[in-house]
Amino acid sequence: MKMYSVACLMLAITLVLACQSESSRLPILGPRNGVQTRVVEGKTVTDTVYHQIPDFAFASQYGDTVTAKNFAGKIYIADFFFTTCPTICPKMTMEMRKLYQKFKDDPQVMFLSHSIDPKRDSVGRLREYATDLGVYGQKQWYFVTGDRKEIFDIGQNAYFVSAKEDSDEPGGLLHSGAFIVIDPQRRIRGIYDGTKDEVVGEVSEAIELLKKEN
């Protein structure tokens, strides 16, 4: 009876630890794109194929072309904005800058802000914007511009956030206030409200969890 109780206790501890381990792992968000099989040490393993951010090419504040390769193997935080935004952008930018300062020079973490107003947000304007924020010089936080249709498309169909024209909105553009956390495999691991004061703590915690995972 005693041995049985010990065995039950050990099983309970194992289950609790497993649950704790699972709960400390960020979910993988987005649609599942089927499964794939591979052979590991002679055994067939089936893996779920998760949604990934597709390849892209946009112009940055440095005048170069930024692609998915710039973020290969990195954790990065993405958002959508425009420099003349009269509503949520100033707050979002302030919170993103706090995150940047916290992870500045961390080789595992990068930032990517997409302008949804390429007509006004030229490379030169983005350079001024980054300089005014005090983040110009280090290629850790990219502000990008490009074809509006492509930016809208990647926002809505890859990151799953709002990014579109809307004549009823101030500035004529509508975009999400989300900070999207992307893992080194280009998968969405968290979407957080970039207009809230607590977002810095939430995203910081997500980054640290992904560091442990990877």
C-alpha positions in Angstrom: 0.0 0.0 0.0 2.8 2.4 0.9 4.7 1.6 -2.4 1.4 2.2 -4.3 1.0 5.6 -2.6 4.6 6.6 -3.4 4.0 5.5 -7.0 0.9 7.6 -7.2 2.7 10.6 -5.7 5.5 10.3 -8.2 3.0 10.1 -11.1 1.2 13.2 -9.7 4.5 15.1 -9.5 5.4 14.1 -13.0 2.0 15.3 -14.3 2.3 18.6 -12.5 5.7 19.2 -13.9 4.6 18.4 -17.4 1.6 20.8 -17.0 3.9 23.5 -15.7 6.3 22.9 -18.6 3.5 23.1 -21.1 2.0 26.2 -19.5 5.3 28.1 -19.6 5.6 27.5 -23.3 4.0 30.1 -25.6 1.4 28.9 -28.0 2.0 28.8 -31.7 -0.7 31.0 -33.3 -2.2 30.9 -36.8 -3.6 28.2 -39.0 -2.1 24.7 -39.2 -0.9 23.9 -42.7 -1.0 20.1 -42.5 1.6 17.7 -41.2 5.0 16.4 -42.4 6.9 13.2 -41.6 10.6 12.7 -41.1 12.8 9.9 -39.9 14.8 10.5 -36.7 17.1 7.7 -35.5 15.3 5.2 -37.6 11.8 6.2 -36.3 9.2 8.1 -38.3 8.2 11.3 -36.6 5.1 13.3 -37.6 5.3 17.1 -37.1 2.6 19.8 -37.5 3.3 22.4 -40.1 2.6 25.8 -38.6 1.9 29.1 -40.3 5.1 31.1 -40.9 5.7 34.7 -41.9 6.5 34.5 -45.6 9.5 36.1 -47.4 9.3 39.8 -47.9 11.4 42.7 -49.2 11.0 46.3 -48.0 13.1 49.4 -47.9 14.5 50.5 -44.5 15.5 53.8 -42.9 19.0 53.0 -44.0 18.1 52.8 -47.7 18.8 49.1 -47.9 16.4 46.2 -48.7 15.3 44.3 -45.6 14.1 40.8 -46.1 13.2 37.8 -43.9 16.9 36.9 -44.0 17.7 39.9 -41.8 15.7 38.2 -39.0 16.8 34.6 -39.6 17.3 32.8 -36.3 16.1 35.8 -34.3 13.1 36.6 -32.1 11.5 39.8 -33.4 8.7 42.1 -32.5 6.6 43.5 -35.4 4.1 46.3 -35.6 2.3 48.5 -38.1 2.3 52.3 -37.9 2.7 55.6 -39.9 4.7 58.6 -38.9 1.9 61.1 -39.1 -0.6 58.9 -37.2 -2.6 61.1 -34.9 -4.1 58.4 -32.7 -2.4 55.3 -31.3 1.0 55.4 -33.0 2.7 57.8 -30.5 1.8 55.5 -27.6 2.8 52.4 -29.5 6.1 53.9 -30.5 6.9 54.9 -26.9 6.2 51.4 -25.6 8.2 49.8 -28.5 11.1 52.1 -27.7 11.0 50.9 -24.0 11.3 47.4 -25.3 14.1 48.4 -27.6 16.0 50.0 -24.7 15.5 46.9 -22.6 16.9 44.5 -25.3 19.3 46.9 -26.9 22.4 45.1 -28.1 20.8 41.7 -27.4 21.8 39.6 -30.4 18.8 37.4 -30.2 16.2 40.2 -30.4 15.1 42.5 -33.2 12.3 44.9 -34.0 10.4 45.5 -37.3 8.0 48.5 -37.8 6.0 48.6 -41.1 4.8 51.9 -42.3 1.3 51.7 -43.9 1.7 55.1 -45.5 4.6 54.7 -48.0 3.5 57.8 -50.0 4.6 60.1 -47.1 6.9 57.7 -45.2 9.9 57.7 -47.6 13.2 56.3 -46.6 14.3 59.8 -45.7 11.3 60.3 -43.5 11.8 57.0 -41.7 15.5 58.0 -41.1 14.4 61.2 -39.5 11.8 59.4 -37.4 14.3 56.8 -36.2 16.9 59.6 -35.5 14.3 61.6 -33.4 13.7 58.4 -31.4 17.4 58.0 -30.8 17.4 54.5 -32.3 19.2 55.3 -35.6 22.6 53.6 -36.2 22.2 50.1 -34.9 20.5 47.7 -37.2 18.4 46.1 -34.6 15.1 48.1 -35.1 14.1 48.5 -38.7 11.4 50.9 -39.9 10.3 49.8 -43.4 8.3 51.1 -46.3 7.4 49.7 -49.7 4.4 48.9 -51.9 1.3 49.7 -49.9 -0.6 46.7 -51.3 2.2 44.4 -50.2 2.4 45.9 -46.7 -1.4 45.6 -46.3 -1.3 42.1 -47.5 1.5 40.9 -45.1 -0.3 42.7 -42.2 -3.7 41.1 -42.8 -2.7 37.7 -44.3 0.6 36.9 -42.6 0.5 38.7 -39.2 -3.3 38.6 -39.0 -3.7 42.2 -37.9 -5.5 45.2 -39.4 -3.7 47.3 -42.0 -5.8 49.1 -44.6 -7.3 52.3 -45.9 -10.3 53.6 -44.1 -11.7 57.1 -44.9 -13.5 57.2 -41.6 -10.2 56.9 -39.6 -8.0 59.9 -38.7 -5.3 60.0 -41.4 -7.4 57.8 -43.7 -5.7 54.6 -42.5 -6.6 51.9 -40.1 -4.0 49.6 -38.4 -3.8 47.4 -35.4 -2.2 48.4 -32.2 -0.7 45.0 -31.8 2.9 44.0 -31.1 3.4 40.6 -32.7 6.1 38.3 -31.3 7.8 36.1 -33.9 10.0 33.2 -33.0 13.3 32.2 -34.8 11.2 29.8 -37.0 9.1 32.8 -38.2 6.0 31.6 -36.3 3.6 33.9 -34.4 4.0 33.2 -30.7 2.0 36.1 -29.2 0.0 39.2 -30.1 -0.1 41.9 -27.4 -1.8 45.3 -27.2 0.9 47.9 -27.8 -1.2 50.7 -26.4 -1.2 49.4 -22.9 1.3 50.3 -20.2 1.8 46.6 -19.3 2.8 45.5 -22.8 6.5 46.0 -22.1 6.3 43.5 -19.2 4.2 41.0 -21.3 6.4 41.1 -24.3 9.6 40.9 -22.2 8.3 37.8 -20.5 7.4 36.3 -23.9 10.9 37.0 -25.2 12.5 35.3 -22.2 10.3 32.2 -22.6 11.3 32.0 -26.3 15.0 32.3 -25.4 14.7 29.4 -23.0 12.8 27.4 -25.6 15.4 28.0 -28.3 
